[in-house]
Amino acid sequence: MRQLTTLSIAVILAILCFELWQENSNLRRNIDSLENGVTLYRTKADRSAASVEALTLSLSDFKRQHAEDCATIRDMQIRLRRMESYSKSIAATTLRDTVIVRDTVIVSDSARHAHYATPWTTLHALLRRDSMSFELTSYDTLHQIIHRVPRRLWFIPFGTKAIRQEITTSNPHTRLIYTEYIELE
């Protein structure tokens, strides 16, 4: 009887040590990810790209640290406990150009400035006698949620029927064209 108790205590301690080791390795990976941050770079085709290591958070940590994102997820009518992963990307598109005007009479020699700004776009323009220069910047935030869709038997959810990806944008002028989610095993 005494050996069984000692054996059960040893098993419990081994399980606790394994869980602490696992939690410690997750914490170490999260610290490395936060220290490295986001790496922004250009591809060979001169496209903007970003790289970041994944963070591993529990649901309660996610709720505490990302309350605003939780509200976005609830607006999409997705239950947080079914969420598999969450991603948020912020993009800015800048367009610069100069237009030269010929055969137009402008009385004033001074330059005129124009500025227009909303939370999603910013336009700076400079009108001169013979040209116009402008810079148009468009901002957007993409929220990506991967979640489980449960099977239902008489309105009782059980198991997993499918894994779905939901994406929403913060810019009302943005229209999503295409998305793809591939899960590798």
Steps between C-alpha positions, in 0.01 A plus 500: 500500500782738589679434167184583308473833678866580437461399136188715456678799660796449266268490199322817613834677552620387156183636340538831684866526398407433137225766508740753656765415240243545222379834644860616537582413137185684380603803706852485355361486143265794571786708642716422194210594271441831678873582505537431126188699413379546144751483216398718204677435170464516121481188284702451181194620309516821712183420692456588864513202737495445875610212718418435866521202733177369649402575860335227706232637734229340706145616439491694827830676413364586155181644651699710746761632256281539188161621626439715191573206269263282704226755431574474126477121518169516687367743235571228243285263713787260572538345842840565651536148637479361144777726375811314385721796410481875448703725275495876447685684223515873436575625149557846353501571127667820379460644153723790392486678168562832328274629226631768264234730358562662158304772320320614814502852633523535878518860619671440835865391525464378858462133586177373649490219751212258539463251783226242554506238776269230634593212730558288187643737239727804489549726198766773475502707181714791384366706209750718314478708189585218260481183707323316776670260742304275730544218747208271580533252789240236581502314834334169582500240777419139422367278778530125429333239721537124460224316689335161533148436371338232720288210378141516620264222599157634597652844567763350733853596389767228510831434328629701207326515165744741335765764560407841353691820437322833546659828394369852553644841421481825693496720189143530363639581153693171478344206322644154562561321174643163595621301798636152542576293807708186475561285804797262485516193719 
